[in-house]
Amino acid sequence: MLRLTDVTIQRGTRVLYEHASVVASDGDRIALVGENGCGKSSLFAAILNELQPENGTIEAPALDRISHVAQSVVETDLPCLEYVVSGHAPLVNARRELAEANADNDVMRQAQAVATLAELNEGAIRAQAGAIMAGLGFMPSDGDRPVRSFSGGWRNRLALARALMRPSDLLLLDEPTNHLDMDSVIWLEAWLKRVRASVVIISHDREFLDRATNTTWAIENGTLTRYAGNYSFYEVQRIEKMRQQDAAARAYEREAAHLTAFIDRFRAKATKARQAQSRIKMLDKLQAIEPVRAKREWRFEFAEPLKTPEQLVHLEDVALGYEDARILNQVKFGIRANDRIGVLGVNGAGKSTLIKAIAGTLAVQHGEIRRGQGLVIGYFAQHQLEQLDADETPLEVFKRKAPLAREQELRDFLGKYKFSGDFANARIRTMSGGEKARLALALIAWDKPNLLVLDEPTNHLDMATREALSIALSTFAGALLLVSHDRHLLRTCCDKLVLVHEGRVNEYDGDLDDYAELVLEHRKAVLEAEKSVAKASDTAEDGAVNRKEQRRLEAQERARIAALKKPLLRRLEDVEKRMNAASEALAALDAKMSDADWYANATSAEQAQTLKSRGETASALEELELEWMTLSEEIESIR
């Protein structure tokens, strides 16, 4: 369990939030949301005892029962599979104990360590590590490769795999999807639904949060508030809360204006002086409720293209690849004006290869790419941010790009992308990844492209900037070709999908939900095939399969599933009881309100109270029904 009681967290002189009191129950999957810099990562640091809260207490599992993703992966020659397995603390401790016992020639300790290793079942642990690595996009052959041979993004995947391997009561995930493709994100969602630990996730991927969490902790206005639902539920409740506070503020303003008018009118009259003083005291006591209005969300747009040819790009019998390998063959693919295409495919299938060829940064090995007259491509590549000169400023970048433009015109344009005033003269090296991504988008928009080719544009963007990008792409008048693991962005901006698979590019007839099912089925088939190979190997080596052992493992699996379902079934039963009670109460209120005699006999206050009770009961019943559906889906997802 994780419990915060009256917690205040401060960074330097700035108080991030105070008097925070929330509880995470066993098995809760929590989305921790809030603006950048509000203190989400600071809360993780406090839970891990890396930061002491100013006030209050944090009750959390022991540190050896908390799993989190390391900020950096040590460059080591350790094979990847061994690195991931080393995340399993009980196995590591048992191995260490056996090595020390062997060194001391302690027979009793040796026997105990061997027994512990046998109980842990190292073979099963290594198989689990392989399954996690496969889920995160690694090939079977990658298990023997040294960690240092992988790039930064793949090392981050290894760090995530190692964290998922650790047996824990609390799992902390900070932006786990940043370096994953869509297939790995889909796998991670399914894995998190089966994990026994409580999970807290920081992420800017709203669809991932919707599918992977059932509770939301929101840091806003210096407080930490719990919402009993996923991110979309939180958004609805937050908007309703803001609407109610705005209504309360307007009621205050009306009452305050009425009292002020009376005071101003009668304060000087002796006969009314006492009444005026009474109203002055009332006005002092009246609580001023500030309207909590939504902050003006940042928006930007891609300008309408100067011209758009009907046929923008056409690939005819194209083969693509690199010196050492061909990736795609016989590609026949076209982009016309107003096309909005999302590109799907597993990691390494060739999505970026296709994108590079269309953008003109990769030559074809065979075939022809025909480009329409007047084609202007706005290309956002995954490595785009690395190509920015760290010693330049945004204003210097644009002066070099548009040397004939007036400085004020450039400043006005940069201001639309939140590079106003002195920030236009800030060095790029001091900027965050999200700020660099905004600058890259601004450079693209300046050219007024008629075809946007975007390869994972959201990797460094926060929730607000992702939403701004989604709106800008939805209103863009040109064509769009998009590779992204952000399914919300794909759903919002694309009306056509293509699948890059086994060296081919074909139109995909299903939707993203169909694709998610396809991914999970493919992963399941791969695991089943691996199990079959392992089983056949074991059979050849050891003879007949030990049926007794198989039955024992099956019994363990049934017990594991039952243990996962038990708390959910208990919660479901409780919710059903409350739903029945709320339904009966609602029916009784409806019966009362449908009785004409009741309206004749009840006072206006009684009628108002009954109407209020009816609304509150109906609202409570809706929340219970939503909770019931969420629990039912969780139970159904357990296999």
C-alpha positions in Angstrom: 0.0 0.0 0.0 1.0 3.6 -0.6 -0.4 6.3 1.7 0.3 10.0 1.7 -0.9 11.9 4.8 -0.8 15.7 4.9 2.3 15.8 2.6 3.9 19.0 1.5 6.7 18.8 -1.1 9.0 21.7 -1.9 11.8 22.2 -4.4 14.1 25.1 -3.4 11.8 27.9 -2.2 8.9 26.8 -4.4 6.1 24.8 -2.7 4.9 22.3 -5.3 1.8 21.1 -3.4 0.8 20.9 0.3 -1.6 19.0 2.6 -1.7 16.0 0.1 -3.6 13.0 1.5 -4.3 10.1 -0.8 -4.2 6.3 -0.6 -3.3 3.7 -3.2 -4.8 0.3 -2.5 -3.3 -3.0 -3.5 -3.6 -3.5 -7.2 -4.5 0.1 -8.0 -3.2 1.4 -11.3 -2.8 5.1 -10.9 -2.2 7.9 -13.5 -0.2 10.7 -11.9 -0.9 13.8 -14.0 -0.2 17.5 -14.0 1.6 20.2 -15.9 5.4 20.0 -16.5 7.2 21.1 -13.4 4.3 20.6 -11.0 6.1 17.9 -9.0 5.2 14.5 -10.4 8.8 13.2 -10.5 9.4 14.9 -7.1 6.7 12.6 -5.7 8.5 9.6 -7.1 11.7 10.8 -5.5 10.0 11.3 -2.1 8.5 7.7 -2.3 12.0 6.4 -3.0 13.5 8.4 0.0 15.6 10.5 -2.4 13.7 13.6 -1.3 12.3 14.4 2.1 8.8 16.1 2.2 8.6 19.4 4.2 5.6 18.1 6.2 3.5 15.0 6.4 4.3 11.3 6.1 4.6 8.8 3.2 3.9 5.2 4.0 5.3 2.9 1.2 6.6 -0.6 0.9 10.2 -1.3 1.8 12.6 -0.1 -0.9 13.5 -3.6 -1.9 9.8 -4.1 -2.7 9.5 -1.0 -4.9 10.5 -1.2 -8.6 11.3 1.8 -10.7 13.1 2.4 -14.0 16.7 3.6 -13.7 17.4 7.0 -15.1 20.4 5.7 -17.0 21.7 2.3 -18.0 25.3 1.6 -17.1 27.4 0.8 -20.2 28.4 -2.8 -19.6 29.4 -5.9 -21.6 26.8 -8.0 -19.7 24.5 -9.7 -22.2 21.1 -8.2 -22.4 19.2 -11.2 -21.1 21.5 -11.4 -18.1 21.1 -7.7 -17.5 17.3 -8.0 -17.4 17.4 -11.2 -15.3 19.5 -9.2 -12.8 16.5 -7.1 -12.0 15.0 -10.1 -10.2 16.3 -9.3 -6.7 15.5 -12.7 -5.0 17.3 -14.6 -7.7 20.4 -12.3 -7.5 20.4 -12.6 -3.7 20.2 -16.4 -3.9 23.0 -16.5 -6.5 25.2 -14.4 -4.2 24.4 -16.6 -1.2 25.4 -19.7 -3.1 28.7 -18.1 -4.3 29.6 -17.0 -0.7 28.7 -20.5 0.6 30.9 -22.1 -2.0 33.7 -19.7 -1.1 33.4 -20.6 2.6 32.9 -24.3 1.8 29.7 -24.1 4.1 27.8 -27.3 3.2 24.6 -26.2 5.0 24.5 -22.8 3.4 25.2 -24.4 0.0 22.3 -26.8 0.5 19.9 -24.0 1.6 21.0 -21.7 -1.3 20.5 -24.5 -3.9 17.1 -25.2 -2.4 16.2 -21.5 -2.7 17.3 -21.4 -6.3 15.3 -24.5 -7.1 12.2 -23.0 -5.5 12.7 -19.7 -7.5 13.0 -21.8 -10.7 15.7 -19.9 -12.6 14.7 -21.4 -15.9 11.2 -19.9 -15.5 12.6 -16.5 -14.5 14.9 -16.5 -17.6 11.9 -17.4 -19.8 9.9 -14.5 -18.2 12.8 -12.1 -19.0 12.8 -13.3 -22.6 9.0 -12.8 -22.8 9.3 -9.3 -21.5 12.2 -8.4 -23.9 10.1 -9.8 -26.8 7.1 -7.7 -25.7 9.3 -4.6 -25.7 10.5 -5.3 -29.3 13.8 -7.2 -28.8 14.6 -10.1 -31.1 15.6 -13.5 -29.6 19.1 -13.1 -30.9 19.5 -9.8 -28.9 19.7 -11.7 -25.6 23.4 -12.5 -26.2 24.3 -9.0 -27.3 26.2 -6.8 -24.8 24.2 -3.9 -23.3 26.7 -1.3 -24.5 26.0 -2.2 -28.2 22.5 -0.7 -28.1 21.5 2.9 -28.6 20.1 5.1 -25.9 16.5 4.4 -26.8 17.0 0.6 -26.7 18.9 0.9 -23.4 15.9 2.7 -22.0 13.8 -0.3 -23.1 16.3 -2.6 -21.3 15.9 -0.5 -18.1 12.1 -0.8 -18.3 12.4 -4.6 -18.9 14.7 -4.9 -15.8 12.2 -3.0 -13.7 9.3 -5.2 -14.9 11.3 -8.2 -13.9 11.6 -7.2 -10.2 9.1 -8.8 -7.8 7.5 -5.8 -6.1 4.5 -4.4 -4.2 4.8 -1.0 -5.9 5.9 -0.2 -9.5 6.8 3.4 -10.4 6.9 4.2 -14.2 8.0 7.6 -15.4 7.2 8.1 -19.1 7.5 4.4 -19.9 6.2 4.8 -23.5 8.6 7.5 -24.6 11.0 5.1 -26.5 8.4 2.4 -27.4 6.7 1.7 -30.7 2.9 1.1 -30.7 3.2 -2.6 -30.6 5.3 -2.5 -27.4 2.9 0.1 -25.9 0.0 -2.3 -26.6 2.0 -5.2 -25.0 2.8 -3.1 -21.9 -0.8 -2.2 -21.4 -1.8 -5.9 -21.4 1.1 -6.7 -19.1 0.2 -4.0 -16.5 -3.3 -5.4 -16.3 -1.9 -8.7 -15.0 0.7 -7.4 -12.6 -0.1 -7.8 -8.9 1.7 -4.7 -7.6 0.2 -1.2 -7.2 1.3 0.8 -10.2 1.8 4.6 -10.5 2.4 5.9 -14.0 3.6 9.3 -15.2 2.8 9.7 -18.9 1.7 12.2 -21.6 0.1 9.4 -23.7 -3.6 9.8 -22.9 -4.8 6.6 -24.5 -2.2 4.6 -22.7 -3.3 6.1 -19.4 -7.0 5.4 -20.3 -6.2 1.8 -21.0 -3.6 1.1 -18.3 -5.0 2.9 -15.3 -8.2 2.9 -13.2 -7.4 5.9 -10.8 -6.0 9.4 -11.4 -4.0 11.5 -9.0 -4.0 15.1 -10.3 -1.5 17.8 -9.2 -3.2 21.1 -9.8 -3.3 24.5 -8.1 -0.9 23.4 -5.4 -2.9 20.4 -4.4 -3.0 16.6 -5.1 -6.5 15.3 -5.8 -7.7 11.7 -6.3 -10.3 10.9 -9.0 -11.8 7.4 -9.2 -11.4 6.8 -12.9 -9.0 6.9 -15.8 -7.6 10.0 -17.5 -10.8 10.7 -19.6 -12.9 10.3 -16.5 -10.6 12.8 -14.7 -10.9 15.3 -17.6 -14.8 15.2 -17.4 -14.8 15.5 -13.6 -12.3 18.4 -13.7 -14.3 20.3 -16.3 -17.5 19.8 -14.2 -15.6 21.0 -11.1 -14.5 24.1 -12.9 -18.0 24.7 -14.1 -19.4 24.5 -10.6 -16.7 26.8 -9.2 -17.4 29.3 -11.9 -21.1 29.2 -11.0 -20.3 29.7 -7.3 -18.1 32.6 -8.2 -20.9 34.2 -10.2 -23.3 33.7 -7.3 -20.8 35.4 -5.0 -20.5 38.3 -7.4 -24.3 38.8 -7.5 -24.6 38.7 -3.7 -21.6 41.0 -3.1 -22.9 43.5 -5.7 -26.4 43.5 -4.0 -24.9 44.1 -0.5 -22.5 46.7 -1.8 -25.3 48.6 -3.5 -27.4 48.7 -0.2 -24.4 49.8 1.8 -23.5 52.6 -0.6 -27.1 53.8 -0.7 -28.0 53.8 3.0 -24.7 54.1 4.9 -25.2 57.8 5.4 -28.8 57.6 6.6 -29.3 57.5 10.3 -32.4 55.3 10.1 -30.7 52.7 8.0 -27.2 52.9 9.5 -27.6 49.8 11.7 -28.8 47.8 8.7 -25.9 49.1 6.6 -23.4 48.0 9.3 -25.1 44.6 9.4 -24.6 44.2 5.7 -21.0 45.4 5.9 -20.3 42.5 8.4 -22.1 40.1 6.1 -20.0 41.2 3.1 -16.9 40.7 5.2 -18.0 37.1 6.1 -19.0 36.2 2.6 -16.3 34.0 1.1 -14.9 35.3 -2.1 -14.8 32.3 -4.5 -12.4 33.0 -7.4 -13.7 31.5 -10.7 -11.4 28.6 -11.7 -11.4 29.1 -15.4 -9.4 26.9 -17.7 -6.1 28.5 -18.6 -5.9 29.7 -22.1 -4.6 26.6 -23.9 -1.7 27.2 -26.3 -2.7 26.7 -29.9 -0.8 26.9 -33.2 -1.5 26.1 -36.8 0.1 25.0 -40.1 -0.7 27.7 -42.6 -2.7 26.8 -45.7 -0.3 25.7 -48.5 0.2 28.1 -51.4 -0.7 25.3 -53.8 -1.4 21.6 -53.6 -1.0 19.3 -56.6 -3.6 16.5 -56.8 -0.9 13.8 -56.9 1.7 14.5 -54.4 3.9 11.4 -54.3 3.7 8.1 -56.1 6.0 5.0 -55.5 6.0 2.5 -58.3 7.6 -1.0 -57.7 10.1 0.6 -55.2 12.7 -1.3 -53.2 14.2 0.4 -50.2 17.0 -0.5 -47.8 20.6 0.2 -46.9 24.0 -1.1 -48.0 23.8 -4.3 -45.8 20.1 -5.1 -46.2 17.0 -4.6 -48.2 14.0 -3.6 -46.0 11.0 -3.1 -48.4 10.2 -4.7 -51.7 7.7 -4.0 -54.5 6.2 -0.9 -52.8 3.3 0.6 -54.7 2.0 3.5 -52.7 0.7 7.0 -53.4 -0.3 10.1 -51.5 -2.9 12.4 -53.0 -4.1 15.9 -51.9 -6.0 15.8 -48.6 -4.9 12.2 -47.8 -4.4 11.7 -44.0 -2.5 8.4 -43.6 -1.3 6.7 -40.5 1.6 4.2 -40.8 1.5 1.0 -38.7 4.1 -1.7 -38.2 6.3 -3.4 -35.7 9.6 -2.0 -34.8 12.1 -2.6 -37.6 9.5 -3.4 -40.2 10.5 -0.4 -42.2 8.2 2.5 -41.3 11.1 5.0 -40.9 12.7 3.7 -44.1 9.5 4.4 -46.0 9.2 7.9 -44.5 12.8 8.7 -45.3 12.4 7.7 -48.9 9.2 9.8 -49.3 10.9 12.8 -47.6 13.8 12.4 -50.0 16.6 11.6 -47.5 17.0 8.0 -48.7 17.6 6.9 -52.2 15.6 4.0 -53.7 17.4 0.7 -54.6 14.9 -0.1 -57.3 11.9 1.5 -58.9 10.8 5.2 -59.1 9.3 7.8 -56.8 7.4 10.5 -58.7 6.8 13.8 -57.0 4.0 16.3 -58.0 5.0 19.7 -59.3 4.9 22.2 -56.5 5.4 19.6 -53.8 6.6 21.1 -50.5 7.3 18.5 -47.7 7.5 19.4 -44.0 9.5 16.5 -42.6 9.9 15.8 -38.9 12.4 13.0 -38.2 13.1 11.2 -34.9 16.6 12.6 -35.0 15.4 16.1 -35.9 16.3 17.6 -32.5 19.8 16.4 -32.6 20.4 18.3 -35.8 19.7 21.7 -34.2 22.8 23.7 -33.5 23.0 23.8 -29.7 24.9 27.2 -29.7 22.3 29.0 -31.8 19.1 30.7 -30.6 15.6 30.3 -32.1 15.9 33.8 -33.6 19.3 33.0 -35.2 18.0 29.7 -36.6 15.2 31.6 -38.3 17.4 34.4 -39.5 19.5 31.8 -41.2 16.5 30.1 -42.6 14.8 33.3 -43.9 17.5 35.9 -44.3 15.2 38.3 -46.2 12.5 38.4 -43.5 12.3 41.3 -41.1 13.3 40.5 -37.5 9.9 41.6 -36.1 8.2 39.2 -38.5 10.4 36.4 -37.3 9.8 37.3 -33.6 6.0 37.4 -34.2 6.1 34.0 -35.8 8.3 32.5 -33.0 5.9 34.0 -30.5 3.1 31.7 -31.9 5.3 28.8 -30.8 6.0 30.2 -27.3 9.4 31.7 -28.1 8.5 35.2 -27.1 10.7 38.0 -25.8 14.0 37.0 -24.3 13.3 33.3 -24.9 13.8 33.9 -28.6 17.4 34.7 -27.8 18.0 31.7 -25.4 20.6 29.1 -26.4 19.1 25.8 -27.8 21.4 23.8 -25.5 19.5 25.1 -22.4 16.1 24.0 -23.8 14.1 20.9 -22.9 13.3 18.2 -25.5 9.7 19.5 -25.7 10.9 23.1 -26.4 13.3 21.8 -29.1 10.4 19.9 -30.7 8.3 23.0 -30.8 11.1 24.8 -32.6 11.4 22.0 -35.1 7.6 22.2 -35.7 7.9 26.0 -36.2 10.7 25.5 -38.8 8.4 23.1 -40.7 5.4 25.5 -40.5 7.4 28.4 -41.9 7.7 26.7 -45.3 3.9 26.3 -45.6 4.2 22.6 -46.7 1.4 20.8 -48.6 2.5 17.4 -47.3 3.5 16.8 -43.7 5.7 13.7 -43.1 6.0 13.2 -39.4 8.0 10.4 -37.7 7.2 10.1 -34.0 6.6 13.9 -33.5 5.3 13.5 -29.9 8.2 11.8 -28.2 9.2 14.9 -26.2 5.9 16.7 -26.0 3.8 17.2 -22.9 0.0 16.6 -22.8 -0.9 20.2 -23.7 1.5 20.4 -26.6 0.3 17.0 -27.9 -3.3 18.4 -27.8 -2.2 21.5 -29.7 -0.4 19.4 -32.3 -3.6 17.2 -32.7 -5.7 20.3 -33.3 -3.2 21.8 -35.7 -3.0 18.6 -37.8 -6.8 18.2 -37.7 -7.2 21.6 -39.3 -4.3 21.4 -41.7 -5.4 21.9 -45.3 -2.7 19.7 -46.9 -1.9 16.0 -46.8 -0.5 14.1 -43.8 1.7 11.0 -43.5 2.2 10.1 -39.8 4.1 7.5 -37.8 3.3 7.6 -34.1 2.8 5.4 -31.1 0.3 7.9 -29.8 -3.0 6.3 -30.8 -5.0 9.4 -29.7 -3.1 11.4 -32.3 -3.6 8.8 -35.0 -7.3 8.5 -34.2 -7.8 12.3 -34.3 -5.8 13.1 -37.4 -5.8 10.1 -39.8 -8.7 8.6 -41.8 -6.6 5.9 -43.5 -4.1 3.4 -42.3 -1.3 1.5 -44.0 0.6 -1.5 -42.6 4.3 -2.1 -43.1 4.8 -5.8 -42.7 7.2 -8.5 -44.0 8.8 -6.1 -46.5 5.5 -4.9 -48.0 3.3 -1.8 -47.6 -0.4 -2.4 -47.8 -3.6 -0.6 -46.9 -4.9 -1.8 -43.5 -8.7 -2.3 -43.5 -9.2 -2.4 -39.7 -9.0 0.3 -37.1 -6.5 0.8 -34.2 -8.4 -1.5 -31.9 -8.2 -4.3 -34.5 -4.5 -3.6 -34.8 -4.1 -3.9 -31.0 -5.8 -7.3 -31.1 -3.6 -8.3 -34.0 -0.4 -7.3 -32.1 -1.4 -9.3 -29.0 -2.4 -12.3 -31.0 0.9 -12.2 -32.8 2.9 -11.9 -29.6 0.9 -14.8 -28.1 1.6 -16.9 -31.2 5.3 -16.1 -31.0 5.4 -17.1 -27.3 3.5 -20.3 -28.0 6.0 -21.2 -30.8 8.9 -20.6 -28.4 7.3 -22.7 -25.7 6.8 -25.5 -28.3 10.4 -25.4 -29.4 11.5 -25.4 -25.7 9.2 -28.2 -24.9 10.4 -30.3 -27.9 14.0 -29.6 -26.8 13.3 -30.7 -23.3 11.5 -33.8 -24.5 14.4 -34.8 -26.7 16.9 -34.2 -23.9 15.0 -35.6 -20.9 12.6 -38.1 -22.5 8.9 -38.1 -21.7 7.4 -34.9 -20.3 6.8 -35.0 -16.6 3.0 -34.9 -16.4 3.0 -34.5 -12.7 5.2 -31.4 -12.9 3.0 -30.0 -15.6 -0.1 -30.5 -13.5 1.7 -28.8 -10.6 2.5 -25.8 -12.8 -1.1 -25.6 -14.1 -2.4 -25.7 -10.5 0.0 -22.8 -9.7 -1.3 -20.9 -12.6 -4.9 -21.4 -11.6 -4.0 -20.3 -8.1 -2.2 -17.2 -9.5 -5.2 -16.2 -11.6 -7.6 -16.8 -8.6 -5.4 -14.6 -6.4 -5.4 -11.8 -9.0 -9.2 -12.0 -9.4 -10.1 -12.3 -5.7 -9.7 -8.7 -4.6 -11.3 -7.5 -7.8 -14.3 -9.9 -7.3 -14.6 -8.6 -3.7 -14.7 -5.0 -4.9 -17.1 -5.9 -7.6 -19.5 -7.5 -5.1 -19.3 -4.4 -2.9 -20.0 -2.1 -5.9 -23.0 -4.3 -6.9 -24.5 -4.0 -3.4 -24.1 -0.2 -3.5 -25.6 -0.1 -7.0 -28.6 -2.0 -5.9 -29.0 0.3 -2.9 -28.7 3.4 -5.1 -31.1 1.9 -7.7 -33.7 1.3 -4.9 -33.2 4.8 -3.5 -33.6 6.3 -7.0 -36.8 4.3 -7.7 -38.3 5.4 -4.3 -37.5 9.1 -5.1 -39.0 8.7 -8.6 -42.1 7.2 -7.2 -42.4 10.0 -4.7 -41.9 12.7 -7.4 -44.5 11.0 -9.7 -47.2 11.2 -7.0 -49.4 14.3 -7.5 -50.6 14.3 -3.8 -47.0 14.7 -2.7 -46.5 17.9 -4.8 -49.8 19.2 -3.2 -48.7 18.5 0.4 -44.9 18.9 0.3 -43.4 22.4 1.0 -41.2 24.0 -1.6 -38.1 23.3 0.6 -39.0 19.6 0.8 -39.5 19.5 -3.0 -36.1 21.2 -3.6 -34.4 18.8 -1.2 -36.0 15.8 -2.9 -34.9 17.1 -6.3 -31.4 17.6 -5.0 -31.3 14.1 -3.5 -32.6 12.6 -6.7 -29.8 14.3 -8.7 -27.1 13.2 -6.2 -28.4 9.7 -6.2 -28.5 9.5 -10.0 -24.9 10.9 -10.2 -23.7 8.4 -7.6 -25.3 5.5 -9.5 -23.6 6.6 -12.7 -20.2 6.6 -11.0 -20.9 3.1 -9.5 -21.9 1.8 -12.9 -18.6 3.1 -14.4 -16.6 1.5 -11.6 -18.5 -1.8 -12.2 -17.7 -1.7 -15.9 -14.0 -1.0 -15.2 -13.8 -3.8 -12.7 -15.6 -6.2 -15.0 -13.2 -5.4 -17.8 -10.2 -6.0 -15.5 -11.5 -9.4 -14.3 -12.2 -10.4 -17.9 -8.7 -9.3 -19.0 -7.0 -11.7 -16.5 -6.1 -15.0 -18.1 
